[in-house]
């Protein structure tokens, strides 16, 4: 699977999430469409969107309620560069637009795709025993300490994991969920006393390899201020690919 193949798969998934075409993410001009529900959408998204903004760098694709289209169009076209739509002070303007929908900006993430050359480079060392884990191994692991790796609300989507063990004790866990038809999202947790030893990147990288071996594309997401998580993604062989922002009704936020 080449970098181009991986990018096409990601854009195809984003198109399902936004009710647009894959080619829309490659345009130099912004695109605004009415959001629609889709059986192919990412399982962690609630569709149709009140408002969602996606960018792979060249433009902004906005998917929103039909009555918001005029104002959202003015918003995305009013920024001198695509990335401005995702940062303050511009977001204050977007929140004012969203007031008519009783909503506000809620979820913002940077999303990373694997660089195959980096993922399949020299194996990252881990000082502890590692084991591949499967859904039947997760039953007792839906605990707060593994809340990034596993999702209690969508247990049926948790597909695969790689754990690090100190003796018989699980001290680090990378796991992935089948959030999209062709892409599995990786999350990682390491117990506090075992951090800063390179364990997170070793587990994330090994899991990414295992996901590829199953014919799926691993991907990784991090909140922009979470520098530790961003660094882990980079060390593990992932590279920035797109950014996403969604809004929610205020009582749900």
C-alpha positions as YAML, in Angstrom:
chain: A
units: angstrom
residues:
- id: 1
  name: UNK
  ca: [0.00, 0.00, 0.00]
- id: 2
  name: UNK
  ca: [1.58, 3.29, -1.11]
- id: 3
  name: UNK
  ca: [1.30, 6.73, 0.48]
- id: 4
  name: UNK
  ca: [-0.98, 7.73, -2.39]
- id: 5
  name: UNK
  ca: [-3.21, 4.68, -1.78]
- id: 6
  name: UNK
  ca: [-3.45, 5.55, 1.90]
- id: 7
  name: UNK
  ca: [-4.31, 9.18, 1.20]
- id: 8
  name: UNK
  ca: [-7.03, 8.18, -1.28]
- id: 9
  name: UNK
  ca: [-8.59, 5.84, 1.28]
- id: 10
  name: UNK
  ca: [-8.58, 8.59, 3.92]
- id: 11
  name: UNK
  ca: [-10.13, 11.15, 1.57]
- id: 12
  name: UNK
  ca: [-12.75, 8.63, 0.50]
- id: 13
  name: UNK
  ca: [-13.66, 8.16, 4.16]
- id: 14
  name: UNK
  ca: [-13.76, 11.90, 4.78]
- id: 15
  name: UNK
  ca: [-16.04, 12.24, 1.76]
- id: 16
  name: UNK
  ca: [-18.47, 9.78, 3.38]
- id: 17
  name: UNK
  ca: [-18.26, 11.76, 6.62]
- id: 18
  name: UNK
  ca: [-18.95, 15.07, 4.86]
- id: 19
  name: UNK
  ca: [-21.40, 14.03, 2.10]
- id: 20
  name: UNK
  ca: [-19.06, 15.33, -0.59]
- id: 21
  name: UNK
  ca: [-16.67, 13.89, -3.16]
- id: 22
  name: UNK
  ca: [-13.11, 12.71, -2.58]
- id: 23
  name: UNK
  ca: [-11.91, 15.26, -5.12]
- id: 24
  name: UNK
  ca: [-13.36, 18.11, -3.04]
- id: 25
  name: UNK
  ca: [-10.45, 17.79, -0.60]
- id: 26
  name: UNK
  ca: [-7.92, 18.39, -3.40]
- id: 27
  name: UNK
  ca: [-9.45, 21.64, -4.63]
- id: 28
  name: UNK
  ca: [-7.85, 25.04, -4.11]
- id: 29
  name: UNK
  ca: [-11.25, 26.61, -3.46]
- id: 30
  name: UNK
  ca: [-13.43, 25.92, -0.43]
- id: 31
  name: UNK
  ca: [-16.44, 23.60, -0.62]
- id: 32
  name: UNK
  ca: [-19.60, 23.84, 1.48]
- id: 33
  name: UNK
  ca: [-22.24, 21.08, 1.33]
- id: 34
  name: UNK
  ca: [-25.37, 20.06, 3.19]
- id: 35
  name: UNK
  ca: [-24.61, 17.29, 5.66]
- id: 36
  name: UNK
  ca: [-26.35, 13.94, 5.25]
- id: 37
  name: UNK
  ca: [-26.39, 10.66, 7.13]
- id: 38
  name: UNK
  ca: [-24.33, 7.84, 5.64]
- id: 39
  name: UNK
  ca: [-23.92, 4.17, 6.49]
- id: 40
  name: UNK
  ca: [-20.26, 4.51, 5.49]
- id: 41
  name: UNK
  ca: [-19.49, 7.36, 7.88]
- id: 42
  name: UNK
  ca: [-17.00, 7.02, 10.72]
- id: 43
  name: UNK
  ca: [-18.67, 5.34, 13.67]
- id: 44
  name: UNK
  ca: [-17.54, 8.00, 16.15]
- id: 45
  name: UNK
  ca: [-19.43, 10.75, 14.29]
- id: 46
  name: UNK
  ca: [-23.05, 11.79, 14.75]
- id: 47
  name: UNK
  ca: [-24.63, 12.63, 11.40]
- id: 48
  name: UNK
  ca: [-25.96, 14.75, 9.93]
- id: 49
  name: UNK
  ca: [-23.53, 17.39, 11.20]
- id: 50
  name: UNK
  ca: [-24.68, 20.69, 12.55]
- id: 51
  name: UNK
  ca: [-21.34, 21.91, 11.24]
- id: 52
  name: UNK
  ca: [-18.07, 20.15, 10.50]
- id: 53
  name: UNK
  ca: [-14.92, 21.52, 8.89]
- id: 54
  name: UNK
  ca: [-12.26, 19.30, 7.31]
- id: 55
  name: UNK
  ca: [-8.98, 20.29, 5.68]
- id: 56
  name: UNK
  ca: [-6.18, 18.31, 4.08]
- id: 57
  name: UNK
  ca: [-4.24, 21.54, 3.66]
- id: 58
  name: UNK
  ca: [-5.28, 23.04, 0.33]
- id: 59
  name: UNK
  ca: [-8.81, 24.15, 1.21]
- id: 60
  name: UNK
  ca: [-11.67, 23.75, 3.68]
- id: 61
  name: UNK
  ca: [-14.60, 21.40, 3.16]
- id: 62
  name: UNK
  ca: [-17.55, 22.36, 5.33]
- id: 63
  name: UNK
  ca: [-20.50, 20.03, 5.88]
- id: 64
  name: UNK
  ca: [-23.37, 21.63, 7.75]
- id: 65
  name: UNK
  ca: [-27.07, 22.13, 8.19]
- id: 66
  name: UNK
  ca: [-28.65, 23.54, 5.05]
- id: 67
  name: UNK
  ca: [-29.87, 26.70, 6.77]
- id: 68
  name: UNK
  ca: [-26.30, 27.46, 7.90]
- id: 69
  name: UNK
  ca: [-24.75, 27.16, 4.44]
- id: 70
  name: UNK
  ca: [-24.76, 30.89, 3.54]
- id: 71
  name: UNK
  ca: [-23.08, 31.98, 6.76]
- id: 72
  name: UNK
  ca: [-20.64, 29.05, 6.89]
- id: 73
  name: UNK
  ca: [-19.69, 29.76, 3.27]
- id: 74
  name: UNK
  ca: [-18.95, 33.36, 4.18]
- id: 75
  name: UNK
  ca: [-16.95, 32.16, 7.18]
- id: 76
  name: UNK
  ca: [-14.64, 29.77, 5.32]
- id: 77
  name: UNK
  ca: [-14.19, 32.16, 2.40]
- id: 78
  name: UNK
  ca: [-13.41, 35.03, 4.74]
- id: 79
  name: UNK
  ca: [-10.17, 33.47, 5.96]
- id: 80
  name: UNK
  ca: [-6.99, 34.27, 4.03]
- id: 81
  name: UNK
  ca: [-5.69, 30.70, 4.52]
- id: 82
  name: UNK
  ca: [-7.48, 27.41, 5.17]
- id: 83
  name: UNK
  ca: [-5.93, 26.80, 8.58]
- id: 84
  name: UNK
  ca: [-7.28, 30.09, 9.93]
- id: 85
  name: UNK
  ca: [-10.79, 28.57, 10.01]
- id: 86
  name: UNK
  ca: [-9.63, 26.20, 12.76]
- id: 87
  name: UNK
  ca: [-8.05, 28.68, 15.14]
- id: 88
  name: UNK
  ca: [-8.96, 31.64, 17.29]
- id: 89
  name: UNK
  ca: [-9.99, 34.41, 16.86]
- id: 90
  name: UNK
  ca: [-11.85, 33.06, 13.79]
- id: 91
  name: UNK
  ca: [-13.58, 30.35, 15.86]
- id: 92
  name: UNK
  ca: [-15.35, 33.02, 17.90]
- id: 93
  name: UNK
  ca: [-17.04, 34.10, 14.68]
- id: 94
  name: UNK
  ca: [-18.02, 30.50, 13.90]
- id: 95
  name: UNK
  ca: [-19.53, 30.12, 17.36]
- id: 96
  name: UNK
  ca: [-21.67, 33.19, 16.75]
- id: 97
  name: UNK
  ca: [-22.94, 31.59, 13.53]
- id: 98
  name: UNK
  ca: [-23.68, 28.38, 15.42]
- id: 99
  name: UNK
  ca: [-25.78, 30.20, 18.01]
- id: 100
  name: UNK
  ca: [-28.80, 30.01, 15.71]
- id: 101
  name: UNK
  ca: [-28.50, 26.22, 15.91]
- id: 102
  name: UNK
  ca: [-27.97, 26.35, 19.70]
- id: 103
  name: UNK
  ca: [-24.54, 24.83, 19.09]
- id: 104
  name: UNK
  ca: [-20.87, 25.60, 19.48]
- id: 105
  name: UNK
  ca: [-17.50, 24.22, 18.42]
- id: 106
  name: UNK
  ca: [-16.86, 21.05, 20.37]
- id: 107
  name: UNK
  ca: [-14.35, 18.61, 18.86]
- id: 108
  name: UNK
  ca: [-11.06, 19.58, 17.18]
- id: 109
  name: UNK
  ca: [-8.38, 17.08, 16.22]
- id: 110
  name: UNK
  ca: [-5.32, 16.66, 14.08]
- id: 111
  name: UNK
  ca: [-5.41, 13.34, 12.25]
- id: 112
  name: UNK
  ca: [-2.37, 11.36, 11.18]
- id: 113
  name: UNK
  ca: [-1.81, 8.74, 8.49]
- id: 114
  name: UNK
  ca: [1.03, 6.20, 8.45]
- id: 115
  name: UNK
  ca: [4.14, 6.64, 6.35]
- id: 116
  name: UNK
  ca: [4.80, 3.00, 5.35]
- id: 117
  name: UNK
  ca: [8.55, 3.58, 5.14]
- id: 118
  name: UNK
  ca: [8.60, 4.92, 8.69]
- id: 119
  name: UNK
  ca: [6.17, 2.36, 10.13]
- id: 120
  name: UNK
  ca: [8.14, -0.53, 8.67]
- id: 121
  name: UNK
  ca: [11.54, 0.92, 9.49]
- id: 122
  name: UNK
  ca: [13.72, -0.42, 12.31]
- id: 123
  name: UNK
  ca: [11.53, -1.82, 15.08]
- id: 124
  name: UNK
  ca: [11.27, 0.51, 18.06]
- id: 125
  name: UNK
  ca: [12.58, -1.10, 21.25]
- id: 126
  name: UNK
  ca: [10.39, -1.91, 24.23]
- id: 127
  name: UNK
  ca: [11.94, -2.89, 27.54]
- id: 128
  name: UNK
  ca: [8.98, -5.12, 28.42]
- id: 129
  name: UNK
  ca: [7.36, -8.23, 27.02]
- id: 130
  name: UNK
  ca: [4.76, -7.44, 24.37]
- id: 131
  name: UNK
  ca: [1.74, -9.53, 23.41]
- id: 132
  name: UNK
  ca: [-0.84, -9.22, 20.65]
- id: 133
  name: UNK
  ca: [-4.36, -9.00, 22.08]
- id: 134
  name: UNK
  ca: [-7.74, -9.73, 20.52]
- id: 135
  name: UNK
  ca: [-11.38, -8.89, 21.43]
- id: 136
  name: UNK
  ca: [-11.68, -11.83, 23.79]
- id: 137
  name: UNK
  ca: [-8.73, -10.43, 25.75]
- id: 138
  name: UNK
  ca: [-10.34, -7.02, 26.27]
- id: 139
  name: UNK
  ca: [-13.29, -8.02, 28.45]
- id: 140
  name: UNK
  ca: [-11.59, -7.13, 31.76]
- id: 141
  name: UNK
  ca: [-9.74, -4.10, 30.38]
- id: 142
  name: UNK
  ca: [-12.54, -1.55, 30.05]
- id: 143
  name: UNK
  ca: [-11.10, 0.49, 32.90]
- id: 144
  name: UNK
  ca: [-10.21, 4.19, 33.21]
- id: 145
  name: UNK
  ca: [-6.49, 3.52, 32.78]
- id: 146
  name: UNK
  ca: [-7.13, 2.09, 29.30]
- id: 147
  name: UNK
  ca: [-9.74, 4.63, 28.27]
- id: 148
  name: UNK
  ca: [-7.76, 5.97, 25.28]
- id: 149
  name: UNK
  ca: [-6.93, 2.56, 23.89]
- id: 150
  name: UNK
  ca: [-10.37, 0.96, 24.34]
- id: 151
  name: UNK
  ca: [-13.87, 2.42, 24.11]
- id: 152
  name: UNK
  ca: [-16.51, 1.09, 26.49]
- id: 153
  name: UNK
  ca: [-19.28, 2.74, 24.46]
- id: 154
  name: UNK
  ca: [-18.31, 0.89, 21.28]
- id: 155
  name: UNK
  ca: [-16.78, -2.35, 22.53]
- id: 156
  name: UNK
  ca: [-17.85, -4.22, 19.41]
- id: 157
  name: UNK
  ca: [-15.49, -2.08, 17.32]
- id: 158
  name: UNK
  ca: [-12.32, -2.86, 19.32]
- id: 159
  name: UNK
  ca: [-10.43, -5.21, 17.02]
- id: 160
  name: UNK
  ca: [-6.80, -5.61, 17.98]
- id: 161
  name: UNK
  ca: [-4.23, -4.56, 20.55]
- id: 162
  name: UNK
  ca: [-0.60, -4.82, 21.60]
- id: 163
  name: UNK
  ca: [0.09, -4.84, 25.32]
- id: 164
  name: UNK
  ca: [3.31, -4.43, 27.31]
- id: 165
  name: UNK
  ca: [3.71, -6.53, 30.44]
- id: 166
  name: UNK
  ca: [5.95, -6.14, 33.47]
- id: 167
  name: UNK
  ca: [5.82, -9.67, 34.76]
- id: 168
  name: UNK
  ca: [2.14, -10.51, 34.50]
- id: 169
  name: UNK
  ca: [0.97, -6.91, 34.88]
- id: 170
  name: UNK
  ca: [-0.32, -4.94, 31.88]
- id: 171
  name: UNK
  ca: [1.51, -1.58, 31.95]
- id: 172
  name: UNK
  ca: [0.90, -0.25, 28.43]
- id: 173
  name: UNK
  ca: [-1.75, -0.85, 25.79]
- id: 174
  name: UNK
  ca: [-2.21, 0.24, 22.19]
- id: 175
  name: UNK
  ca: [-5.51, -0.86, 20.68]
- id: 176
  name: UNK
  ca: [-7.52, -0.03, 17.61]
- id: 177
  name: UNK
  ca: [-11.18, 0.22, 16.70]
- id: 178
  name: UNK
  ca: [-12.86, -0.39, 13.36]
- id: 179
  name: UNK
  ca: [-14.20, 3.15, 13.20]
- id: 180
  name: UNK
  ca: [-14.33, 3.13, 9.39]
- id: 181
  name: UNK
  ca: [-14.78, 0.42, 6.75]
- id: 182
  name: UNK
  ca: [-11.16, 0.64, 5.58]
- id: 183
  name: UNK
  ca: [-9.45, 2.39, 8.48]
- id: 184
  name: UNK
  ca: [-8.81, 1.43, 12.10]
- id: 185
  name: UNK
  ca: [-8.06, 4.13, 14.67]
- id: 186
  name: UNK
  ca: [-5.26, 3.57, 17.19]
- id: 187
  name: UNK
  ca: [-5.35, 4.75, 20.80]
- id: 188
  name: UNK
  ca: [-2.61, 4.36, 23.40]
- id: 189
  name: UNK
  ca: [-2.34, 4.31, 27.21]
- id: 190
  name: UNK
  ca: [0.70, 3.78, 29.43]
- id: 191
  name: UNK
  ca: [0.58, 3.67, 33.22]
- id: 192
  name: UNK
  ca: [2.12, 6.87, 34.65]
- id: 193
  name: UNK
  ca: [5.10, 5.19, 36.30]
- id: 194
  name: UNK
  ca: [6.09, 3.54, 33.01]
- id: 195
  name: UNK
  ca: [6.04, 6.64, 30.81]
- id: 196
  name: UNK
  ca: [9.05, 8.34, 29.17]
- id: 197
  name: UNK
  ca: [10.63, 5.00, 28.29]
- id: 198
  name: UNK
  ca: [9.61, 4.81, 24.63]
- id: 199
  name: UNK
  ca: [6.89, 2.26, 25.36]
- id: 200
  name: UNK
  ca: [4.03, 4.23, 23.80]
- id: 201
  name: UNK
  ca: [5.74, 4.63, 20.43]
- id: 202
  name: UNK
  ca: [6.91, 1.01, 20.40]
- id: 203
  name: UNK
  ca: [3.39, -0.29, 21.05]
- id: 204
  name: UNK
  ca: [1.76, 2.14, 18.60]
- id: 205
  name: UNK
  ca: [4.22, 1.20, 15.89]
- id: 206
  name: UNK
  ca: [3.80, -2.54, 16.40]
- id: 207
  name: UNK
  ca: [0.04, -2.20, 16.30]
- id: 208
  name: UNK
  ca: [0.23, -0.12, 13.11]
- id: 209
  name: UNK
  ca: [2.21, -2.92, 11.47]
- id: 210
  name: UNK
  ca: [-0.37, -5.48, 12.59]
- id: 211
  name: UNK
  ca: [-3.23, -3.37, 11.21]
- id: 212
  name: UNK
  ca: [-1.50, -3.11, 7.83]
- id: 213
  name: UNK
  ca: [-1.03, -6.88, 7.83]
- id: 214
  name: UNK
  ca: [-4.82, -7.23, 8.10]
- id: 215
  name: UNK
  ca: [-5.36, -5.09, 5.03]
- id: 216
  name: UNK
  ca: [-6.58, -2.00, 6.88]
- id: 217
  name: UNK
  ca: [-5.12, 1.51, 7.16]
- id: 218
  name: UNK
  ca: [-4.19, 2.52, 10.71]
- id: 219
  name: UNK
  ca: [-4.77, 6.14, 11.65]
- id: 220
  name: UNK
  ca: [-4.09, 8.23, 14.70]
- id: 221
  name: UNK
  ca: [-5.74, 11.36, 16.08]
- id: 222
  name: UNK
  ca: [-4.63, 13.83, 18.71]
- id: 223
  name: UNK
  ca: [-6.00, 17.04, 20.16]
- id: 224
  name: UNK
  ca: [-3.81, 19.87, 18.91]
- id: 225
  name: UNK
  ca: [-2.53, 20.90, 22.39]
- id: 226
  name: UNK
  ca: [-1.64, 17.31, 23.32]
- id: 227
  name: UNK
  ca: [2.04, 17.59, 22.46]
- id: 228
  name: UNK
  ca: [2.88, 14.25, 24.09]
- id: 229
  name: UNK
  ca: [0.37, 12.44, 21.88]
- id: 230
  name: UNK
  ca: [1.48, 14.27, 18.72]
- id: 231
  name: UNK
  ca: [5.09, 13.36, 19.39]
- id: 232
  name: UNK
  ca: [4.11, 9.74, 19.93]
- id: 233
  name: UNK
  ca: [2.34, 9.65, 16.57]
- id: 234
  name: UNK
  ca: [5.40, 11.07, 14.80]
- id: 235
  name: UNK
  ca: [7.81, 8.68, 16.52]
- id: 236
  name: UNK
  ca: [5.54, 5.75, 15.65]
- id: 237
  name: UNK
  ca: [5.65, 6.48, 11.92]
- id: 238
  name: UNK
  ca: [2.56, 8.66, 11.45]
- id: 239
  name: UNK
  ca: [2.48, 12.00, 9.66]
- id: 240
  name: UNK
  ca: [-0.06, 14.88, 9.80]
- id: 241
  name: UNK
  ca: [-2.74, 14.40, 7.12]
- id: 242
  name: UNK
  ca: [-5.91, 16.35, 7.90]
- id: 243
  name: UNK
  ca: [-7.65, 18.37, 10.58]
- id: 244
  name: UNK
  ca: [-11.28, 18.15, 11.61]
- id: 245
  name: UNK
  ca: [-13.66, 20.27, 13.65]
- id: 246
  name: UNK
  ca: [-17.25, 19.48, 14.61]
- id: 247
  name: UNK
  ca: [-19.98, 21.32, 16.50]
- id: 248
  name: UNK
  ca: [-22.57, 20.00, 18.95]
- id: 249
  name: UNK
  ca: [-25.75, 21.31, 20.52]
- id: 250
  name: UNK
  ca: [-24.87, 23.20, 23.67]
- id: 251
  name: UNK
  ca: [-26.78, 20.87, 26.02]
- id: 252
  name: UNK
  ca: [-24.79, 17.92, 24.54]
- id: 253
  name: UNK
  ca: [-21.40, 19.60, 24.67]
...
